[in-house]
């Protein structure tokens, strides 16, 4: 998670808690944890960032691990004994479906035994662009983690309720 996003989430939690000074290390750590838990619960990257998957060569469509995919930048062929090489654009096909899943199919692998797919995945470009329910849930959870550092209380049920519409599961 980019440090600027964690800092923005910590600042939002600090404002929620009415803490006037800059967020301390405990609140910043809680914000980072809340963001990671939100991504795990929602089953998708919240903030767009670079990803790379290494997949086998095959003519079948293969789904990328992270979502929602916003761009597939290219493929690099990986050989067992040789140096990596950039696959030409006409050697593969890519697709991003309506659910934000990225798909890749290698049609002409050349000497590649596997390929590394470079892509960008994330629901929003920055903290300010996150859907309000997701950001509010992160803020509530970060504030909860700060207030209950000893771990004696369950997180607010509102957090899951805020995140549930953005949950994507794979079966």
C-alpha positions in Angstrom: 0.0 0.0 0.0 1.5 3.4 -0.9 2.6 5.4 2.1 0.6 8.4 1.1 -2.6 6.4 1.1 -1.8 5.1 4.6 -1.0 8.6 5.8 -4.3 9.9 4.4 -6.3 7.1 6.0 -4.5 7.8 9.3 -5.4 11.5 9.0 -9.0 10.6 8.4 -9.1 8.4 11.4 -7.4 11.1 13.5 -10.0 13.6 12.4 -12.7 11.1 13.3 -11.2 10.7 16.7 -10.8 14.5 17.0 -7.1 14.2 17.5 -5.6 17.7 16.7 -2.0 16.7 16.2 -0.5 14.6 13.4 -1.3 10.9 13.6 1.2 8.9 15.7 2.8 5.6 14.8 0.0 3.6 16.4 -2.7 5.3 14.4 -0.7 5.1 11.2 -0.2 1.4 11.8 -3.9 0.9 12.5 -4.7 2.7 9.2 -2.4 0.4 7.3 -3.9 -2.6 8.9 -7.4 -1.4 8.2 -6.6 -0.9 4.5 -5.1 -4.4 4.3 -8.1 -5.9 6.0 -10.4 -3.9 3.6 -8.6 -5.3 0.6 -8.8 -8.8 2.0 -12.5 -8.5 2.9 -13.5 -6.9 -0.4 -11.3 -9.3 -2.5 -9.9 -6.5 -4.6 -7.2 -3.9 -4.6 -8.5 -0.6 -3.3 -5.8 1.7 -4.6 -4.4 1.2 -8.0 -0.8 0.0 -8.2 1.5 -2.0 -10.4 1.1 -5.8 -10.3 3.0 -8.6 -12.0 1.8 -12.2 -12.4 3.9 -15.1 -13.8 1.7 -17.5 -15.7 2.3 -20.6 -17.8 2.2 -20.4 -21.6 -1.0 -21.7 -23.1 -3.6 -20.9 -25.7 -6.3 -20.8 -23.1 -7.4 -17.6 -21.4 -5.9 -17.2 -18.0 -7.3 -14.8 -15.3 -4.9 -12.4 -13.5 -4.7 -12.7 -9.7 -5.6 -9.1 -8.8 -8.6 -7.0 -9.6 -10.1 -4.7 -10.7 -7.7 -4.4 -13.6 -7.5 -1.0 -15.2 -4.6 -1.6 -17.6 -2.5 -4.5 -18.9 0.8 -3.0 -19.9 2.6 -5.9 -21.5 4.1 -9.4 -21.3 7.7 -10.5 -20.9 8.7 -14.0 -22.0 10.7 -16.0 -19.5 13.0 -18.8 -20.7 14.5 -21.4 -18.4 18.2 -20.9 -19.5 18.0 -17.5 -21.1 17.3 -13.8 -20.5 13.7 -12.4 -20.4 12.4 -10.8 -23.6 9.5 -8.6 -24.4 6.8 -10.5 -26.3 5.5 -8.6 -29.4 2.0 -7.3 -29.2 0.7 -9.8 -31.8 2.0 -12.8 -29.7 -0.8 -12.5 -27.1 -4.3 -11.3 -26.5 -5.6 -9.4 -23.5 -9.1 -8.6 -22.2 -10.6 -6.8 -19.2 -14.1 -8.0 -18.5 -17.0 -6.0 -17.0 -16.2 -7.3 -13.5 -12.6 -5.9 -13.7 -11.0 -9.3 -14.2 -7.9 -9.2 -16.5 -7.5 -12.1 -18.9 -4.4 -13.1 -20.9 -3.9 -15.6 -23.7 -0.5 -16.3 -25.3 -0.9 -17.2 -28.9 2.7 -17.2 -30.1 5.1 -17.8 -27.1 8.3 -18.1 -29.1 11.0 -19.4 -26.7 9.0 -18.5 -23.6 8.1 -21.2 -21.2 6.3 -18.7 -18.9 5.3 -15.1 -19.2 5.3 -12.2 -16.7 2.3 -10.0 -17.1 2.6 -6.4 -16.0 -0.7 -4.7 -15.2 -2.3 -2.1 -12.9 -5.2 -3.1 -10.6 -7.2 -1.0 -8.1 -10.6 0.4 -7.4 -9.4 4.0 -7.2 -6.3 6.0 -8.0 -6.0 7.6 -4.6 -7.5 7.8 -1.1 -9.7 10.7 -2.1 -11.1 8.7 -5.0 -12.2 5.7 -3.0 -16.0 5.1 -2.7 -17.2 6.8 0.5 -18.5 3.6 2.2 -15.1 1.9 1.7 -13.2 5.0 3.1 -15.6 5.3 6.0 -15.2 1.7 6.9 -11.4 2.0 6.8 -11.6 5.1 9.0 -13.9 3.4 11.5 -11.7 0.3 11.7 -8.5 2.4 12.1 -10.1 4.4 14.9 -11.3 1.3 16.6 -7.8 -0.3 16.4 -6.4 2.9 17.9 -8.9 3.1 20.7 -8.8 -0.6 21.6 -5.1 -1.3 21.3 -5.3 -4.1 23.9 -7.7 -6.0 21.5 -10.5 -6.4 24.0 -13.4 -5.3 21.8 -14.8 -6.6 18.5 -14.7 -4.2 15.6 -17.9 -2.3 14.8 -20.4 -4.3 12.7 -20.8 -1.2 10.6 -17.4 -1.8 9.0 -18.5 -5.0 7.3 -21.9 -3.4 6.4 -20.0 -0.6 4.6 -17.7 -2.9 2.8 -20.1 -5.7 1.8 -21.4 -4.1 -1.4 -17.8 -3.9 -2.7 -17.0 -7.5 -1.8 -15.9 -9.7 -4.7 -15.5 -13.4 -4.2 -14.2 -16.1 -6.4 -15.6 -19.6 -6.2 
